[in-house]
Every structure is written in C-alpha cells, then in structure tokens.
Amino acid sequence: MATARLEYIAPWWTFWLHNFPHFNFTFQLTDNTFRPEDASYQQALILLACVGAVGLCLSLLLLTVYLSCMCCCRQGEDKQVKRPSTCCLTWVAVITGLIVCSAVGVGFYGNSETNDGVYQLTDSLYNANHTLGGINNLVSGSVGSMERGLKQHLERLDEIFAARTDYVQALRFMQTMATNIVRQLTTLPDLSRARVDLADIADQTGRVEYYRWLSYLLLLILDLVICLVTCLGLAKQSRWLLIIIMSAVLLSLVLGWASLGLGTATAVGTSDFCVSPDKFIMNQTKDFLSADVAHYYLFCSPNLPSPFQQSLTIYQRSLTTMQIQIKGLLQFSVPLFPTAERDLLGIQRLLNSTESNLQQLTAFLDCHRLHK
C-alpha cells in the first residue's frame, strides 16, 4: 500500500440510503446528519417507517379491487368462459409464486448478511471494550503501585536510612519521581464511561439482532409455506383451502410491509451514521475525551502526533531515573544497612512491573487498536 493510514470508506449503498429525503412531520426537508437525539431527525425516520403502512394500504386496495372484479366477472360468465378464466388465474398465481420465491431467496441472503455484519459490529465493540478496559486497568494498577506499594517501602527505608542524609535525599527524590508518574497517569483520559457504554451497547445490539434474525427467518419461512399451500389449493380447487390461503396472504402482507418499513428506517439511520460517524462520536465522547484525543483515534494518521506522547515520555524518564537510584542504593547502602535490602529489592520489582505496564499501556493507547 502506498500509505499507512487506515482510512475508513463507507460502502456505496450507504451513500444511496443516506441521500434519501428526510422529511419531518410538517413535511419540511431536514438535515440527514445522524442525530438520534434530535426530534426532527426522529420524525424523519418515523415517516420513512410509515412507507410500509402506505405500501400495505395500496396492496390491500389492489387486492380488494382484484377480488371484487374477479367475483363480478365470474357471476356473469357462462360455463364456456370459466375454463379460460381459471387458466388465467392459475398462470397469474404461478408467476406471483415465482416472484415471491425469488424475493424470499433474496431475503434469506440479506438476513444472513445482516446477521454477519451485526456480529462483526458487536465483536468490534467487545474488542474496543477490552482495549479501553486494559487502559483503565493499567493506569489504575500503576497509580496504585506508586501511591501505596512504593510508599510503604519508602517509609521503612526512611527509618533505616535516618542516619544518612544523602540516602534519605535519594528516597525523597524517588518519591518526587513517583509523584510525577502519578501526575502523568492522571492526565490520561478517564475511559471508564466509554468502556461501560460500549459493553452495554454490544450486549443490547446482540440481543436485538438475535430476535430480529429469528423474526425475519420465520417470516420468510411463512412466505414459502404460503406459496406451497397456494399451489396445493390451485391443484385441489378447494374453496376452504383458498380461504385459508387468503387469510395467510393478508397476514403475510401486514408482516412484510411492517418489516419493510422498520427495516427502511433502520437502514437509512444506520447509513447516516456510517457515512459520517466522526461528528456524532466526538459529541458523545466530549465529556471524557478532549477533541485532540478523539481526532487522534478517529483519523489515526501517521502524520498526526499522539496526544499521549509527552506524558508517556515523562513517565519513562521518571521510571528510568528511579531504577538508576535503586541500583545505586543496592550497591552502596546494603553493605552498611543489610536490613534495607528487602525493601530495595521490593521497590526494584515494583519498578520492573511498572515498566512492563508502561510498555503495555503504550501499545493499548496506540490509535490502531481502536481505529480498526
């Protein structure tokens, strides 16, 4: 690839759905930017969902007109004309059945593709949740080590080195470096809210998608059953069977148009988000993420500097300085104060663990993990 940037490009069909006219209840054209909290935008999606109701009314009207005409014509027909009429009706039913079966086949494919896409979405949300949770755990773990674990060791060493001012000053310097590390960690954004929200969104999305997939599957199976029973009714010429078929067709029409209206509104709203998600995400994260941090994760350009680089650099330098101090104290103070060795080695292990946390934190904070 010519560039290392992970550029997000929405699929072509999202632009097509995104360009659907968005009218509110007063039939005024509204902005198609994804704004689920805006009343005008909600009205636009509701009107798109009502397209299914309009289609249902037209379908019922056409069906009523067709049945009325057929009944009126059959009353005036003699026995010689009934056979061609029955043949015509049979051909109409066969053609309609083929169209419905083709549509059901497309429906099965679309239902499966939608389910796979939602599964990928929830999987990405859980991965992002794991990343954000890892950042929080590493930050809280490092802060706890510096504020509690290191403090206990330094207090005991302060008593042991009470007679040596130079060693006590080294301990004070280490405490200053530890405070500096804690200060840099606390400047990192608090991502706990984002982690909880992402997990909750993923759980709710997974539950809704399961029932949506199952409902559409049952609806498509119902359409197939209706087609098969229709063929059986035409072959048997059974009046009661045809009445049952008509009832099932009416039910299928209601469910089909309702699902189409709901699916249209959902698809348009989702496409509005997919075409331009940046503004919505920045608005949702502005309470706990600064604009430069949100911009860093949304665009993840190699030319865009990390907003955490300065804090991580100071963190690394302070940690390296503390490790040098500990090595010097282990070399020179242990022969004079053997009881200090246990606490000095404890601080050394703590610093090694903190350095490992720093390396993991640097990897977690890199934009590629969340941007992908």
C-alpha positions in Angstrom: 0.0 0.0 0.0 1.2 3.5 -0.7 0.0 4.9 2.6 -0.1 3.5 6.1 -3.2 5.4 7.0 -6.2 3.2 8.0 -8.8 5.2 6.1 -12.4 4.4 6.6 -14.6 4.3 3.5 -18.3 3.7 3.8 -19.9 1.3 1.3 -21.6 2.7 -1.8 -25.1 1.7 -0.8 -24.8 3.7 2.5 -24.5 6.9 0.4 -27.5 5.9 -1.6 -29.6 5.4 1.5 -28.1 8.4 3.2 -29.4 10.6 0.3 -33.0 9.5 0.9 -35.1 12.7 1.5 -35.5 13.3 5.3 -38.9 15.0 6.0 -40.3 15.8 9.4 -44.0 15.7 10.4 -44.5 19.1 8.8 -43.0 17.7 5.5 -40.1 20.1 5.7 -36.7 18.8 4.5 -34.4 18.2 7.4 -30.7 17.6 7.7 -29.6 14.0 7.1 -26.8 14.1 9.6 -27.1 11.3 12.2 -28.7 13.0 15.2 -30.8 10.4 17.1 -31.5 12.8 20.0 -33.0 15.4 17.7 -36.8 15.4 17.4 -36.8 16.5 13.8 -34.5 13.7 12.8 -36.6 11.2 14.8 -39.7 12.3 12.9 -37.9 11.8 9.6 -37.1 8.2 10.5 -40.7 7.6 11.6 -42.0 8.9 8.3 -39.7 6.5 6.5 -41.0 3.7 8.6 -44.6 4.8 7.6 -43.7 3.9 4.0 -44.5 0.3 4.9 -48.0 1.4 6.0 -48.6 3.2 2.7 -47.5 0.2 0.8 -49.7 -2.1 2.9 -52.7 0.2 2.2 -52.0 0.2 -1.6 -51.6 -3.6 -1.6 -54.8 -4.2 0.3 -56.6 -1.8 -2.1 -55.3 -3.5 -5.2 -56.1 -6.9 -3.7 -59.7 -5.8 -2.9 -60.2 -4.3 -6.3 -58.9 -7.5 -8.0 -61.1 -9.8 -5.9 -64.1 -7.7 -6.5 -63.6 -7.6 -10.2 -63.0 -11.3 -10.3 -66.2 -12.1 -8.4 -68.3 -9.7 -10.5 -66.9 -11.2 -13.7 -67.4 -14.8 -12.6 -71.1 -14.1 -11.8 -71.7 -13.0 -15.4 -69.7 -15.8 -17.0 -71.2 -18.9 -18.5 -69.7 -22.4 -18.3 -67.7 -22.0 -21.6 -65.8 -19.0 -20.3 -65.0 -20.3 -16.8 -62.2 -22.6 -18.0 -60.1 -19.9 -19.7 -60.6 -17.7 -16.6 -59.4 -20.4 -14.3 -56.3 -21.0 -16.6 -55.6 -17.3 -16.5 -55.9 -17.2 -12.7 -53.5 -20.2 -12.5 -50.9 -18.5 -14.6 -51.1 -15.4 -12.5 -50.7 -17.4 -9.3 -47.7 -19.3 -10.8 -46.0 -16.1 -11.8 -46.7 -14.5 -8.5 -45.4 -17.5 -6.7 -42.1 -17.4 -8.7 -41.7 -13.7 -7.9 -42.4 -14.3 -4.2 -40.0 -17.3 -4.1 -37.2 -15.2 -5.7 -37.9 -12.4 -3.2 -37.7 -14.9 -0.3 -34.4 -16.2 -1.6 -33.0 -12.6 -1.7 -34.5 -12.2 1.8 -32.6 -15.2 3.2 -29.4 -13.9 1.8 -30.0 -10.4 3.1 -30.9 -11.7 6.5 -27.8 -13.8 6.7 -25.6 -10.9 5.5 -27.2 -8.5 8.1 -26.6 -11.0 10.9 -22.9 -11.4 9.9 -22.5 -7.6 9.8 -24.1 -7.1 13.2 -21.9 -9.9 14.6 -18.8 -8.2 13.3 -20.0 -4.9 14.8 -20.6 -6.5 18.3 -17.2 -8.3 18.0 -15.5 -4.9 17.3 -17.3 -3.3 20.2 -16.2 -6.0 22.6 -12.6 -5.7 21.3 -12.7 -1.9 21.8 -14.2 -2.6 25.2 -11.2 -4.9 26.0 -8.8 -2.2 24.9 -10.4 0.6 26.9 -10.7 -1.8 29.9 -7.0 -2.7 29.6 -6.0 1.0 29.6 -8.0 1.6 32.7 -6.6 -1.4 34.5 -3.0 -0.5 33.6 -3.5 3.1 34.7 -5.1 2.2 38.0 -2.6 -0.5 38.6 0.4 1.8 38.0 -1.1 4.5 40.2 -1.8 2.1 43.0 1.8 0.8 42.8 3.2 4.3 43.0 0.9 5.6 45.7 0.6 2.6 48.0 3.2 -0.1 47.3 6.1 2.3 46.9 5.0 4.5 49.8 5.3 1.5 52.2 8.8 0.6 51.1 9.9 4.3 51.3 8.6 4.8 54.8 10.5 1.8 56.1 13.7 2.8 54.3 13.3 6.3 55.6 13.6 4.9 59.1 16.5 2.6 58.2 18.5 5.5 56.5 17.7 8.1 59.2 21.4 8.4 60.0 22.4 9.0 56.3 21.2 12.3 54.9 22.4 11.5 51.4 20.4 8.3 51.3 17.3 10.0 52.7 17.6 12.7 50.0 17.7 9.9 47.4 14.5 8.5 48.8 12.9 11.9 48.7 14.0 12.3 45.0 12.4 8.9 44.2 9.2 10.0 45.9 9.2 13.1 43.7 9.6 10.9 40.6 6.8 8.7 41.7 4.5 11.7 42.2 5.5 12.8 38.7 4.5 9.5 37.3 1.1 9.6 39.1 0.6 13.1 37.7 1.2 12.0 34.2 -1.1 9.0 34.5 -3.9 11.1 35.9 -3.7 13.4 32.9 -4.8 10.5 30.7 -8.5 10.5 29.8 -10.8 8.6 32.0 -12.2 5.9 29.7 -14.3 4.0 32.2 -17.5 5.5 31.0 -16.8 4.7 27.4 -15.9 1.1 28.4 -19.2 0.6 30.2 -21.2 2.2 27.4 -19.6 0.0 24.7 -20.2 -3.2 26.6 -23.8 -2.2 27.2 -24.3 -1.3 23.5 -22.8 -4.6 22.4 -25.0 -6.6 24.7 -28.2 -4.8 23.6 -27.2 -5.0 20.0 -26.6 -8.7 20.2 -30.0 -9.4 21.9 -31.9 -7.2 19.4 -30.2 -8.8 16.5 -31.0 -12.3 17.7 -34.7 -11.6 17.8 -34.6 -9.6 14.5 -32.8 -12.5 12.7 -35.3 -15.1 14.1 -38.3 -13.0 13.3 -37.2 -12.4 9.7 -36.4 -16.1 9.3 -39.9 -17.1 10.5 -41.4 -14.5 8.2 -39.6 -15.8 5.2 -40.5 -19.4 6.0 -44.1 -18.3 6.4 -44.0 -16.8 2.8 -42.6 -20.1 1.5 -45.3 -22.1 3.2 -48.0 -19.8 1.8 -46.6 -20.3 -1.8 -46.6 -24.1 -1.3 -50.1 -24.1 0.1 -51.3 -21.8 -2.7 -50.0 -24.3 -5.3 -51.8 -27.1 -3.4 -55.0 -25.1 -3.3 -55.0 -24.4 -7.0 -54.3 -28.1 -7.7 -57.1 -29.3 -5.5 -59.5 -26.5 -6.3 -60.5 -26.4 -2.7 -62.6 -23.4 -1.6 -61.8 -23.7 2.1 -58.1 -24.1 1.3 -58.2 -21.0 -0.8 -59.9 -19.1 2.0 -57.1 -20.2 4.4 -54.6 -19.1 1.8 -56.1 -15.6 1.5 -56.1 -15.2 5.3 -52.4 -16.2 5.4 -51.7 -13.8 2.5 -53.2 -11.0 4.4 -51.1 -11.8 7.5 -48.0 -12.0 5.3 -48.7 -8.7 3.7 -49.1 -7.0 7.1 -45.9 -8.5 8.5 -44.0 -8.0 5.3 -44.8 -4.3 4.9 -44.3 -3.6 8.6 -40.8 -5.3 8.5 -40.0 -3.3 5.3 -40.9 0.0 6.9 -39.0 -0.7 10.0 -36.0 -2.0 8.0 -36.0 1.0 5.8 -35.9 3.4 8.7 -33.2 1.4 10.4 -31.1 1.1 7.2 -31.4 4.9 6.5 -30.5 5.8 10.1 -27.5 3.4 10.1 -26.3 4.7 6.7 -26.5 8.3 8.1 -24.1 7.2 10.8 -21.8 5.1 8.6 -21.4 8.0 6.0 -20.2 10.5 8.6 -19.7 9.0 12.1 -17.0 11.4 13.2 -19.2 14.3 14.4 -21.6 12.0 16.4 -18.7 10.2 18.1 -17.0 13.4 19.1 -20.2 14.7 20.5 -20.8 11.5 22.5 -17.2 11.5 23.9 -16.7 15.2 24.6 -17.5 14.7 28.4 -14.5 12.5 29.0 -12.3 12.9 25.8 -10.6 16.0 24.6 -11.1 17.0 20.9 -7.4 16.2 20.1 -7.7 12.7 21.6 -11.0 11.9 19.7 -9.4 13.3 16.5 -6.4 11.1 17.0 -8.4 7.9 17.3 -10.9 8.8 14.5 -8.3 9.6 11.9 -5.2 7.7 13.0 -2.9 9.4 10.5 0.8 8.7 10.6 1.4 12.4 10.4 -0.8 13.0 13.5 1.2 13.1 16.7 -0.1 11.1 19.7 -1.6 13.3 22.4 -0.2 10.9 24.9 3.4 11.0 23.8 4.6 13.7 26.2 3.0 12.0 29.2 4.4 8.6 28.3 7.9 10.1 27.7 7.9 11.8 31.1 6.6 8.6 32.6 9.5 6.6 31.0 12.2 9.1 32.1 11.0 9.3 35.7 10.9 5.5 35.8 14.4 5.1 34.4 15.7 7.7 36.9 14.1 5.7 39.8 15.7 2.5 38.6 19.1 4.1 38.5 18.6 5.4 42.0 17.6 1.9 43.2 20.6 0.3 41.6 22.9 2.8 43.3 21.3 2.3 46.7 21.5 -1.5 46.3 25.2 -1.2 45.5 26.3 1.2 48.2 23.8 1.1 51.1 23.2 -2.6 51.5 26.8 -3.3 52.9 26.1 -0.6 55.5 22.3 -1.3 56.1 21.7 -5.0 55.4 18.0 -4.7 56.6 17.3 -2.3 53.7 17.9 -4.9 51.1 14.4 -6.4 51.3 12.7 -3.1 50.7 15.1 -2.0 48.0 14.5 -5.3 46.1 10.8 -4.8 46.6 11.0 -1.4 45.0 13.0 -2.8 42.2 10.4 -5.5 41.4 7.7 -2.8 41.6 9.5 -0.6 39.2 10.1 -3.6 36.8 6.4 -4.3 36.9 5.5 -0.7 36.3 7.8 -0.6 33.3 6.0 -3.7 31.9 2.7 -1.8 32.5 4.2 1.2 30.6 5.0 -0.9 27.6 1.5 -2.4 27.5 -0.1 0.9 28.1 1.8 2.4 25.1 0.6 -0.4 22.9 -3.0 0.0 24.2 -3.0 3.8 23.7 -1.9 3.5 20.1 -4.7 4.6 17.8 -4.6 1.5 15.5 -6.2 -0.7 18.1 -9.4 1.3 18.3 -9.4 2.8 14.8 -9.5 -0.5 13.0 
